[in-house]
Amino acid sequence: MQADFVIIGSGSAGSAMAYRLSENGKYSVLVLEYGGSDVGPLIQMPAALSYPMNMKRYDWGFKTMPEQHLNGRQLVTPRGKVIGGSSSINGMVFVRGNPGDFNHWAARGATGWGYDDVLPYFKRMEHWHGGKSVWRGDSGPLHVTRGPRDNPLHAAFVQAGAQAGFPLTDDYNGAVQEGFGPMEQTVWRGRRWSTANAYLKPALRRQNCDILRCFVRKVVIKDGRAVGVEVERRGAIETITARREVIIAASAINSPKILMLSGIGDAAHLAAHGIDVVADRIGVGQNLQDHLELYIQRSSLQPITLYKHWNLFSKAVIGAQWLFFKSGLGASNQFESAAFLRSPGAEYPDIQYHFLPIAVRYDGRISPHGHGFQAHVGPMRSKSRGAVTLASADPNVAPEIRFNYMSHPDDWVEFRHCIRLTRRIFKQDAFKPFAGDEIQPGDGLQTDDELDEFIRNDAESAFHPCGTVRMGAVDDPGAVVDPKCRVIGVDGLRVADSSIFPRIPNGNLNAPSIMVGEKAADHILNQD
């Protein structure tokens, strides 16, 4: 088994690279993926999003180590184990990030990754169905749409934002991110439009692109150059040869793990596990970041929330409507209204809202209060940093994940502000016909100490891990890849996925991860 380019991982960036690298027909591309098929309603139906991320069949099943500042809780860290990777199990929310995020990357040493540099790739990748705009693409593989927003609570949320003194925005992915407005989703004709659907399946129809189901053990490196990938398949260990390059796109959890198992990482850490050092890069696995969020929930005075469909009969009707017509409530992720706001003194938005007309958790647990609604809210640029490290030199053992959530004192100030800000929004006139008692945190929790305890017990990951293979200047000792996504110190090896982000962008990570795949493909094809 051999190919010009061997890509580890079929997720957001991996699928995009498979599509672009095979596009001109000059090179053979082989994608290595451990997970299986994405066929079936639990993945393809947008409203069923809470199912695949909680299923062993589709999720790697990672958990954090006990988080010291969250009362020792172990939080789940879903990563897609299926074609399309995490784009096949995520919430389908489409957010590019703020221009300031990418300009910050460039200032930190990721030269050529400023907003002006990445905007052409965002436009190239998307087919936006919101009309003509100089900021948006209209012919890319990735369809981007908006939900119908026909539940009156969506309008109430946006109107309440305006009443609270905040701006409105028609397109947070366009000229102005800041404000309240419609949320965008990677849904097309009622189906999840994952990178498997958008990029990988069209690429696999070409003669020069193929996929191999296998478990990646490590990259094979000879004389300082990556020459292949050691995999386990059908109980046997074999090597896949890469004639030109190996590209790792295995997530912010598995990409650093594969690098370390291949001898690339902090020399002392590798030596402790008996792994020979190929390249001493102290940054591998470090700089781990995520978005934490809270669900601020209120009961609804009117029985108009999605709770009325939380029964077997309604679910059957919704499922049948989706199955036969790809329409109805099953055809949206229900995240249809959003906001990006600035804290006092922030240069650009640092708070994100997802609004949902039901009180429910990501794991599918419904509020016992019945009809309700919620805002997911959290700060976008936490100063806390964690790490992914090896638990064992055995490739079959999951790595140790420590996000070190809430370890910076500013996190507590920012989260308290988010809670109080959300309460202020929910108390505006637009919500008066709808807003009942506060379900959580609960009106009884008001002091800083009370809110801090709520945060410790109830803050949840937004499932946006990134940063563990940081991109930067070649002379930066903490950088792992250069601005062309090349692993520093090893030839013929690149990493391109959310792990290379120097700092977490503002919003959900699927869109910037795809952008990285698009841009990395150009660097690879230009052989630079």
KOLGUVO-291025 format. One record per residue (C-alpha): z, y, x; residue number from 0; residue in three letters. Coordinates in nm, 2 decimals. Last residue first. Layout:
BEGIN
Z, Y, X, NUM, ala
...
//
This chain:
BEGIN
0.01, 2.48, 0.67, 527, asp
-0.24, 2.21, 0.58, 526, gln
-0.41, 2.43, 0.32, 525, asn
-0.38, 2.14, 0.09, 524, leu
-0.01, 2.10, 0.16, 523, ile
0.06, 2.47, 0.12, 522, his
-0.13, 2.48, -0.21, 521, asp
0.06, 2.17, -0.33, 520, ala
0.38, 2.35, -0.24, 519, ala
0.29, 2.63, -0.48, 518, lys
0.23, 2.41, -0.78, 517, glu
0.54, 2.19, -0.71, 516, gly
0.76, 2.50, -0.66, 515, val
0.62, 2.64, -0.99, 514, met
0.72, 2.31, -1.17, 513, ile
1.07, 2.36, -1.04, 512, ser
1.07, 2.72, -1.15, 511, pro
0.98, 2.62, -1.50, 510, ala
1.23, 2.33, -1.53, 509, asn
1.53, 2.52, -1.40, 508, leu
1.68, 2.69, -1.70, 507, asn
1.79, 3.05, -1.66, 506, gly
1.84, 3.30, -1.38, 505, asn
1.75, 3.13, -1.06, 504, pro
2.00, 2.93, -0.84, 503, ile
2.00, 3.05, -0.48, 502, arg
1.80, 2.92, -0.18, 501, pro
1.60, 2.68, -0.41, 500, phe
1.49, 2.38, -0.20, 499, ile
1.67, 2.12, -0.41, 498, ser
1.48, 2.23, -0.72, 497, ser
1.18, 2.04, -0.60, 496, asp
0.95, 2.03, -0.30, 495, ala
1.06, 1.85, 0.02, 494, val
0.81, 1.80, 0.30, 493, arg
0.75, 1.55, 0.57, 492, leu
0.46, 1.51, 0.81, 491, gly
0.65, 1.63, 1.11, 490, asp
1.03, 1.63, 1.14, 489, val
1.24, 1.91, 1.29, 488, gly
1.25, 2.14, 0.99, 487, ile
1.14, 1.97, 0.68, 486, val
0.82, 2.14, 0.57, 485, arg
0.84, 2.33, 0.23, 484, cys
0.60, 2.60, 0.36, 483, lys
0.88, 2.85, 0.36, 482, pro
1.07, 2.62, 0.60, 481, asp
1.28, 2.32, 0.49, 480, val
1.64, 2.24, 0.58, 479, val
1.80, 2.58, 0.62, 478, ala
2.16, 2.61, 0.74, 477, gly
2.08, 2.66, 1.11, 476, pro
1.84, 2.95, 1.02, 475, asp
1.58, 2.96, 1.31, 474, asp
1.31, 2.80, 1.09, 473, val
1.36, 3.06, 0.82, 472, ala
1.48, 2.94, 0.48, 471, gly
1.45, 2.67, 0.21, 470, met
1.77, 2.49, 0.11, 469, arg
1.78, 2.12, 0.07, 468, val
2.08, 2.11, -0.16, 467, thr
2.00, 2.42, -0.37, 466, gly
1.98, 2.28, -0.72, 465, cys
2.17, 2.13, -1.01, 464, pro
2.08, 2.27, -1.36, 463, his
2.25, 2.04, -1.60, 462, phe
2.40, 2.31, -1.82, 461, ala
2.74, 2.18, -1.70, 460, ser
3.03, 2.20, -1.94, 459, glu
3.33, 2.43, -1.96, 458, ala
3.58, 2.28, -2.21, 457, asp
3.91, 2.20, -2.04, 456, asn
3.92, 2.44, -1.75, 455, arg
3.75, 2.71, -1.95, 454, ile
4.00, 2.68, -2.24, 453, phe
4.28, 2.70, -1.98, 452, glu
4.13, 3.02, -1.85, 451, asp
4.10, 3.16, -2.20, 450, leu
4.47, 3.11, -2.25, 449, glu
4.56, 3.26, -1.92, 448, asp
4.34, 3.57, -1.97, 447, asp
4.50, 3.62, -2.31, 446, thr
4.32, 3.57, -2.65, 445, gln
4.33, 3.21, -2.76, 444, leu
4.46, 3.20, -3.12, 443, gly
4.12, 3.29, -3.26, 442, asp
3.98, 2.96, -3.16, 441, gly
3.79, 2.87, -2.83, 440, pro
3.63, 2.73, -3.03, 439, gln
3.61, 2.69, -3.41, 438, ile
3.61, 3.07, -3.48, 437, glu
3.66, 3.13, -3.85, 436, asp
3.37, 3.22, -4.07, 435, gly
3.05, 3.40, -3.97, 434, ala
2.76, 3.39, -4.22, 433, phe
2.74, 3.70, -4.44, 432, pro
2.91, 3.91, -4.18, 431, lys
2.68, 3.79, -3.90, 430, phe
2.44, 4.09, -3.90, 429, ala
2.74, 4.32, -3.93, 428, asp
2.86, 4.24, -3.58, 427, gln
3.16, 4.01, -3.52, 426, lys
2.95, 3.74, -3.36, 425, phe
2.83, 3.98, -3.09, 424, ile
3.19, 4.09, -3.00, 423, arg
3.30, 3.73, -2.98, 422, arg
3.02, 3.66, -2.75, 421, thr
3.12, 3.95, -2.52, 420, leu
3.48, 3.82, -2.52, 419, arg
3.37, 3.48, -2.41, 418, ile
3.12, 3.60, -2.15, 417, cys
3.37, 3.84, -2.00, 416, his
3.62, 3.56, -1.96, 415, arg
3.35, 3.36, -1.79, 414, phe
3.27, 3.64, -1.54, 413, glu
3.64, 3.70, -1.44, 412, val
3.70, 3.33, -1.39, 411, trp
3.38, 3.29, -1.18, 410, asp
3.48, 3.59, -0.96, 409, asp
3.78, 3.39, -0.83, 408, pro
3.54, 3.14, -0.66, 407, his
3.62, 2.77, -0.70, 406, ser
3.51, 2.76, -1.06, 405, met
3.29, 2.45, -1.00, 404, tyr
3.33, 2.27, -0.67, 403, asn
2.99, 2.11, -0.74, 402, phe
3.11, 1.79, -0.57, 401, arg
2.86, 1.49, -0.60, 400, ile
2.92, 1.18, -0.40, 399, glu
2.60, 0.98, -0.36, 398, pro
2.52, 0.67, -0.57, 397, ala
2.52, 0.34, -0.39, 396, val
2.19, 0.15, -0.39, 395, asn
2.08, 0.31, -0.07, 394, pro
2.37, 0.15, 0.12, 393, asp
2.47, 0.39, 0.39, 392, ala
2.77, 0.47, 0.18, 391, ser
2.93, 0.76, -0.02, 390, ala
2.67, 1.00, 0.11, 389, leu
2.72, 1.37, 0.04, 388, thr
2.60, 1.61, -0.22, 387, val
2.78, 1.95, -0.18, 386, ala
2.94, 2.24, -0.37, 385, gly
2.91, 2.61, -0.38, 384, arg
3.08, 2.87, -0.60, 383, ser
2.94, 3.22, -0.60, 382, lys
2.82, 3.18, -0.96, 381, ser
2.49, 3.35, -1.04, 380, arg
2.39, 3.28, -1.40, 379, met
2.72, 3.34, -1.59, 378, pro
2.76, 3.13, -1.90, 377, gly
2.69, 3.12, -2.27, 376, val
2.59, 2.85, -2.52, 375, his
2.61, 3.02, -2.86, 374, ala
2.72, 2.83, -3.16, 373, gln
2.68, 2.76, -3.53, 372, phe
2.89, 2.60, -3.80, 371, gly
2.88, 2.38, -4.11, 370, his
3.12, 2.09, -4.07, 369, gly
3.46, 2.16, -3.91, 368, his
3.46, 1.82, -3.74, 367, pro
3.22, 1.97, -3.48, 366, ser
2.94, 1.72, -3.40, 365, ile
2.93, 1.51, -3.09, 364, arg
2.57, 1.46, -2.98, 363, gly
2.63, 1.45, -2.60, 362, asp
2.49, 1.80, -2.57, 361, tyr
2.76, 1.92, -2.80, 360, arg
2.74, 2.03, -3.17, 359, val
2.81, 2.33, -3.39, 358, ala
2.48, 2.40, -3.56, 357, ile
2.23, 2.69, -3.58, 356, pro
2.19, 2.70, -3.20, 355, leu
2.17, 3.01, -2.98, 354, phe
2.11, 2.98, -2.60, 353, his
2.26, 3.27, -2.42, 352, tyr
2.22, 3.37, -2.05, 351, gln
2.43, 3.61, -1.84, 350, ile
2.34, 3.75, -1.50, 349, asp
2.07, 4.00, -1.61, 348, pro
1.96, 4.25, -1.34, 347, tyr
2.14, 4.47, -1.09, 346, glu
2.48, 4.38, -1.23, 345, ala
2.73, 4.66, -1.24, 344, gly
2.87, 4.58, -1.58, 343, pro
2.74, 4.24, -1.68, 342, ser
2.37, 4.22, -1.76, 341, arg
2.23, 4.03, -2.05, 340, leu
1.97, 3.76, -2.11, 339, phe
1.94, 3.65, -2.48, 338, ala
1.80, 3.36, -2.67, 337, ala
1.67, 3.24, -3.01, 336, ser
1.48, 2.92, -3.08, 335, glu
1.69, 2.64, -2.93, 334, phe
1.62, 2.40, -3.22, 333, gln
1.45, 2.16, -2.98, 332, asn
1.16, 2.17, -3.23, 331, ser
0.93, 1.91, -3.39, 330, ala
1.20, 1.71, -3.55, 329, gly
1.28, 1.99, -3.79, 328, leu
0.94, 1.95, -3.95, 327, gly
0.61, 1.85, -3.79, 326, ser
0.46, 1.57, -3.58, 325, lys
0.29, 1.44, -3.89, 324, phe
0.36, 1.07, -3.91, 323, phe
0.65, 1.03, -3.67, 322, leu
0.79, 1.38, -3.72, 321, trp
0.80, 1.35, -4.10, 320, gln
0.95, 1.00, -4.07, 319, ala
1.22, 1.12, -3.83, 318, gly
1.31, 1.41, -4.04, 317, ile
1.34, 1.19, -4.35, 316, val
1.54, 0.93, -4.16, 315, ala
1.77, 1.20, -4.02, 314, lys
1.82, 1.34, -4.37, 313, ser
1.92, 0.99, -4.50, 312, phe
2.14, 0.90, -4.21, 311, leu
2.35, 1.22, -4.22, 310, asn
2.36, 1.54, -4.01, 309, trp
2.09, 1.72, -4.20, 308, his
2.33, 1.95, -4.38, 307, lys
2.48, 2.02, -4.03, 306, tyr
2.16, 2.20, -3.94, 305, leu
2.31, 2.52, -4.08, 304, thr
2.25, 2.68, -4.42, 303, ile
2.57, 2.58, -4.60, 302, pro
2.70, 2.94, -4.60, 301, gln
3.03, 3.06, -4.46, 300, leu
2.95, 2.91, -4.13, 299, ser
3.22, 2.80, -3.88, 298, ser
3.21, 2.96, -3.54, 297, arg
3.14, 2.81, -3.20, 296, gln
3.14, 2.95, -2.85, 295, ile
3.00, 2.66, -2.64, 294, tyr
3.08, 2.73, -2.28, 293, leu
2.84, 2.71, -1.98, 292, glu
2.83, 2.61, -1.62, 291, leu
2.51, 2.67, -1.43, 290, his
2.47, 2.47, -1.11, 289, asp
2.48, 2.50, -0.73, 288, gln
2.48, 2.27, -0.43, 287, leu
2.46, 2.47, -0.10, 286, asn
2.51, 2.16, 0.11, 285, gln
2.33, 1.82, 0.08, 284, gly
2.13, 1.88, 0.40, 283, val
2.24, 2.21, 0.55, 282, gly
2.38, 2.06, 0.87, 281, ile
2.03, 1.96, 0.99, 280, arg
2.05, 1.72, 1.29, 279, asp
1.71, 1.55, 1.29, 278, ala
1.65, 1.18, 1.36, 277, val
2.02, 1.08, 1.37, 276, val
2.09, 0.71, 1.35, 275, asp
2.29, 0.62, 1.05, 274, ile
2.63, 0.44, 1.10, 273, gly
2.80, 0.61, 0.80, 272, his
3.03, 0.83, 1.01, 271, ala
2.73, 0.90, 1.23, 270, ala
2.54, 1.05, 0.94, 269, leu
2.83, 1.28, 0.86, 268, his
2.86, 1.39, 1.22, 267, ala
2.49, 1.45, 1.26, 266, ala
2.46, 1.67, 0.95, 265, asp
2.13, 1.57, 0.79, 264, gly
1.81, 1.38, 0.85, 263, ile
1.85, 1.02, 0.94, 262, gly
1.64, 0.87, 0.66, 261, ser
1.95, 0.78, 0.46, 260, leu
2.04, 1.15, 0.49, 259, met
1.69, 1.26, 0.37, 258, leu
1.70, 1.02, 0.08, 257, ile
2.04, 1.15, -0.04, 256, lys
1.93, 1.51, 0.00, 255, pro
1.63, 1.43, -0.24, 254, ser
1.84, 1.22, -0.48, 253, asn
2.08, 1.49, -0.60, 252, ile
1.87, 1.81, -0.61, 251, ala
1.59, 1.60, -0.75, 250, ser
1.35, 1.34, -0.62, 249, ala
1.05, 1.55, -0.50, 248, ala
1.01, 1.42, -0.15, 247, ile
0.66, 1.46, 0.00, 246, ile
0.54, 1.22, 0.26, 245, val
0.23, 1.34, 0.45, 244, glu
-0.11, 1.25, 0.59, 243, arg
-0.18, 0.87, 0.62, 242, arg
0.14, 0.78, 0.42, 241, ala
0.22, 0.41, 0.44, 240, thr
0.43, 0.23, 0.18, 239, ile
0.68, 0.00, 0.35, 238, thr
0.83, -0.31, 0.19, 237, glu
1.17, -0.45, 0.08, 236, ile
1.15, -0.74, -0.16, 235, ala
1.34, -0.79, -0.49, 234, gly
1.05, -0.70, -0.71, 233, arg
1.01, -0.37, -0.53, 232, arg
1.24, -0.21, -0.27, 231, glu
1.10, 0.08, -0.09, 230, val
1.06, 0.21, 0.27, 229, glu
0.85, 0.52, 0.28, 228, val
0.58, 0.61, 0.53, 227, gly
0.47, 0.78, 0.85, 226, val
0.71, 1.07, 0.87, 225, ala
0.69, 1.20, 1.22, 224, arg
0.94, 1.25, 1.50, 223, gly
0.83, 0.96, 1.71, 222, asp
0.84, 0.73, 1.40, 221, lys
1.00, 0.82, 1.07, 220, ile
1.01, 0.59, 0.77, 219, val
1.15, 0.77, 0.47, 218, val
1.44, 0.59, 0.29, 217, lys
1.54, 0.35, 0.02, 216, arg
1.30, 0.43, -0.26, 215, val
1.32, 0.20, -0.56, 214, phe
0.99, 0.10, -0.70, 213, cys
0.74, 0.16, -0.98, 212, arg
0.41, 0.26, -0.81, 211, leu
0.19, 0.54, -0.95, 210, ile
-0.18, 0.61, -0.88, 209, asp
-0.41, 0.89, -0.81, 208, cys
-0.76, 0.87, -0.64, 207, asn
-0.95, 0.72, -0.93, 206, gln
-0.84, 0.99, -1.17, 205, arg
-0.68, 0.90, -1.50, 204, arg
-0.35, 0.91, -1.32, 203, leu
-0.38, 1.29, -1.28, 202, ala
-0.41, 1.34, -1.66, 201, pro
-0.10, 1.13, -1.71, 200, lys
0.09, 1.31, -1.44, 199, leu
0.03, 1.68, -1.53, 198, tyr
0.10, 1.78, -1.89, 197, ala
0.23, 1.46, -2.04, 196, asn
0.44, 1.35, -1.75, 195, ala
0.53, 1.71, -1.68, 194, thr
0.70, 1.71, -2.02, 193, ser
0.54, 1.85, -2.33, 192, trp
0.79, 1.72, -2.58, 191, arg
0.59, 1.66, -2.90, 190, arg
0.53, 1.87, -3.22, 189, gly
0.18, 1.98, -3.13, 188, arg
0.31, 2.11, -2.80, 187, trp
0.67, 2.16, -2.70, 186, val
0.78, 2.31, -2.36, 185, thr
1.00, 2.57, -2.53, 184, gln
1.04, 2.94, -2.55, 183, glu
1.34, 3.14, -2.69, 182, met
1.28, 3.44, -2.92, 181, pro
1.46, 3.77, -2.86, 180, gly
1.77, 3.94, -2.73, 179, phe
1.76, 4.15, -2.41, 178, gly
1.67, 4.15, -2.05, 177, glu
1.37, 3.96, -1.93, 176, gln
1.12, 4.24, -1.94, 175, val
0.75, 4.22, -1.85, 174, ala
0.70, 3.86, -1.94, 173, gly
0.92, 3.55, -1.94, 172, asn
1.18, 3.72, -2.16, 171, tyr
0.90, 3.79, -2.41, 170, asp
0.96, 4.01, -2.71, 169, asp
1.27, 4.17, -2.57, 168, thr
1.55, 4.34, -2.76, 167, leu
1.80, 4.58, -2.60, 166, pro
2.18, 4.56, -2.63, 165, phe
2.40, 4.79, -2.82, 164, gly
2.62, 4.55, -3.03, 163, ala
2.39, 4.62, -3.33, 162, gln
2.09, 4.50, -3.12, 161, ala
2.26, 4.18, -3.03, 160, gly
2.37, 4.13, -3.39, 159, ala
2.01, 4.16, -3.50, 158, gln
1.91, 3.89, -3.25, 157, val
2.18, 3.65, -3.37, 156, phe
2.12, 3.73, -3.74, 155, ala
1.75, 3.65, -3.70, 154, ala
1.83, 3.31, -3.56, 153, his
2.10, 3.26, -3.83, 152, leu
1.83, 3.30, -4.10, 151, pro
1.68, 2.96, -4.02, 150, asn
1.30, 3.01, -4.00, 149, asp
1.29, 3.06, -3.62, 148, arg
0.96, 2.87, -3.61, 147, pro
1.00, 2.75, -3.26, 146, gly
0.81, 2.90, -2.97, 145, arg
0.54, 2.76, -2.75, 144, thr
0.46, 2.68, -2.39, 143, val
0.19, 2.42, -2.31, 142, his
0.18, 2.32, -1.95, 141, leu
-0.16, 2.22, -1.82, 140, pro
-0.27, 2.58, -1.75, 139, gly
-0.53, 2.78, -1.95, 138, ser
-0.34, 3.08, -2.10, 137, asp
-0.12, 3.22, -1.83, 136, gly
0.13, 3.50, -1.89, 135, arg
0.21, 3.83, -1.73, 134, trp
-0.11, 4.01, -1.81, 133, val
-0.06, 3.91, -2.17, 132, ser
-0.28, 3.77, -2.45, 131, lys
-0.11, 3.59, -2.73, 130, gly
0.20, 3.38, -2.76, 129, gly
0.06, 3.03, -2.71, 128, his
0.12, 3.02, -2.33, 127, trp
-0.08, 2.76, -2.14, 126, his
0.12, 2.75, -1.82, 125, glu
0.07, 2.63, -1.46, 124, met
-0.16, 2.90, -1.33, 123, arg
0.05, 3.18, -1.47, 122, lys
0.37, 3.06, -1.30, 121, phe
0.17, 3.00, -0.99, 120, tyr
0.03, 3.35, -0.98, 119, pro
0.38, 3.49, -1.03, 118, leu
0.52, 3.31, -0.72, 117, val
0.40, 3.56, -0.46, 116, asp
0.46, 3.88, -0.65, 115, asp
0.81, 3.75, -0.73, 114, tyr
0.90, 3.68, -0.37, 113, gly
0.84, 3.34, -0.22, 112, trp
0.62, 3.43, 0.07, 111, gly
0.91, 3.43, 0.32, 110, thr
1.20, 3.21, 0.21, 109, ala
1.43, 3.39, 0.46, 108, gly
1.71, 3.52, 0.24, 107, arg
1.50, 3.83, 0.15, 106, ala
1.23, 3.60, 0.01, 105, ala
1.48, 3.41, -0.20, 104, trp
1.63, 3.74, -0.33, 103, his
1.28, 3.85, -0.43, 102, asn
1.26, 3.53, -0.62, 101, phe
1.58, 3.59, -0.82, 100, asp
1.50, 3.95, -0.87, 99, gly
1.18, 3.86, -1.06, 98, pro
1.41, 3.69, -1.31, 97, asn
1.37, 3.32, -1.39, 96, gly
1.08, 3.13, -1.54, 95, arg
1.26, 3.01, -1.85, 94, val
1.12, 2.73, -2.07, 93, phe
1.37, 2.53, -2.27, 92, val
1.27, 2.17, -2.31, 91, met
1.63, 2.05, -2.34, 90, gly
1.59, 1.80, -2.06, 89, asn
1.51, 1.42, -2.08, 88, ile
1.14, 1.40, -1.99, 87, ser
1.14, 1.71, -1.77, 86, ser
1.42, 1.54, -1.58, 85, ser
1.18, 1.29, -1.43, 84, gly
0.83, 1.30, -1.59, 83, gly
0.81, 0.92, -1.56, 82, ile
1.16, 0.79, -1.61, 81, val
1.50, 0.81, -1.43, 80, lys
1.57, 1.17, -1.53, 79, gly
1.88, 1.33, -1.38, 78, arg
2.20, 1.37, -1.59, 77, pro
2.51, 1.50, -1.41, 76, thr
2.81, 1.40, -1.61, 75, val
3.13, 1.59, -1.54, 74, leu
3.44, 1.43, -1.39, 73, gln
3.75, 1.63, -1.50, 72, arg
4.02, 1.71, -1.25, 71, gly
4.16, 1.99, -1.45, 70, asn
3.84, 2.19, -1.42, 69, leu
3.94, 2.36, -1.09, 68, his
3.96, 2.04, -0.89, 67, gln
3.65, 1.87, -1.02, 66, glu
3.69, 1.50, -1.00, 65, pro
3.38, 1.36, -0.83, 64, met
3.07, 1.44, -1.03, 63, thr
2.89, 1.18, -1.23, 62, lys
2.54, 1.04, -1.20, 61, phe
2.40, 0.82, -1.47, 60, gly
2.04, 0.79, -1.33, 59, trp
1.91, 0.87, -1.68, 58, asp
1.63, 0.71, -1.88, 57, tyr
1.74, 0.35, -1.95, 56, arg
2.10, 0.44, -1.90, 55, lys
2.09, 0.67, -2.20, 54, met
2.27, 0.99, -2.25, 53, asn
1.99, 1.23, -2.13, 52, met
1.76, 1.03, -2.36, 51, pro
1.96, 1.09, -2.68, 50, tyr
2.05, 1.46, -2.68, 49, ser
1.69, 1.57, -2.70, 48, leu
1.62, 1.40, -3.03, 47, ala
1.50, 1.73, -3.18, 46, ala
1.20, 1.74, -2.94, 45, pro
1.06, 1.40, -3.04, 44, met
0.88, 1.25, -2.74, 43, gln
1.19, 1.11, -2.56, 42, ile
1.37, 0.93, -2.84, 41, leu
1.03, 0.88, -3.02, 40, pro
0.89, 0.63, -2.78, 39, gly
0.67, 0.61, -2.47, 38, val
0.84, 0.77, -2.16, 37, asp
0.77, 0.46, -1.95, 36, ser
0.98, 0.34, -1.65, 35, gly
1.20, 0.48, -1.39, 34, gly
1.19, 0.41, -1.02, 33, tyr
0.89, 0.63, -0.94, 32, glu
0.67, 0.65, -0.63, 31, leu
0.36, 0.86, -0.67, 30, val
0.05, 0.77, -0.47, 29, leu
-0.22, 1.03, -0.40, 28, val
-0.56, 0.97, -0.24, 27, ser
-0.73, 1.27, -0.10, 26, tyr
-1.07, 1.43, -0.14, 25, lys
-1.10, 1.42, -0.52, 24, gly
-1.04, 1.80, -0.56, 23, asn
-0.76, 1.75, -0.82, 22, glu
-0.56, 1.48, -0.65, 21, ser
-0.33, 1.72, -0.47, 20, leu
-0.30, 1.94, -0.78, 19, arg
-0.21, 1.67, -1.03, 18, tyr
0.02, 1.47, -0.80, 17, ala
0.18, 1.80, -0.70, 16, met
0.26, 1.89, -1.06, 15, ala
0.40, 1.55, -1.13, 14, ser
0.63, 1.57, -0.83, 13, gly
0.76, 1.92, -0.91, 12, ala
0.88, 1.85, -1.27, 11, ser
0.95, 1.48, -1.21, 10, gly
0.74, 1.19, -1.08, 9, ser
0.95, 1.12, -0.77, 8, gly
0.87, 1.04, -0.41, 7, ile
0.51, 1.16, -0.34, 6, ile
0.30, 0.97, -0.09, 5, val
-0.01, 1.17, 0.02, 4, phe
-0.30, 1.01, 0.20, 3, asp
-0.23, 0.67, 0.05, 2, ala
-0.10, 0.33, 0.15, 1, gln
0.00, 0.00, 0.00, 0, met
//
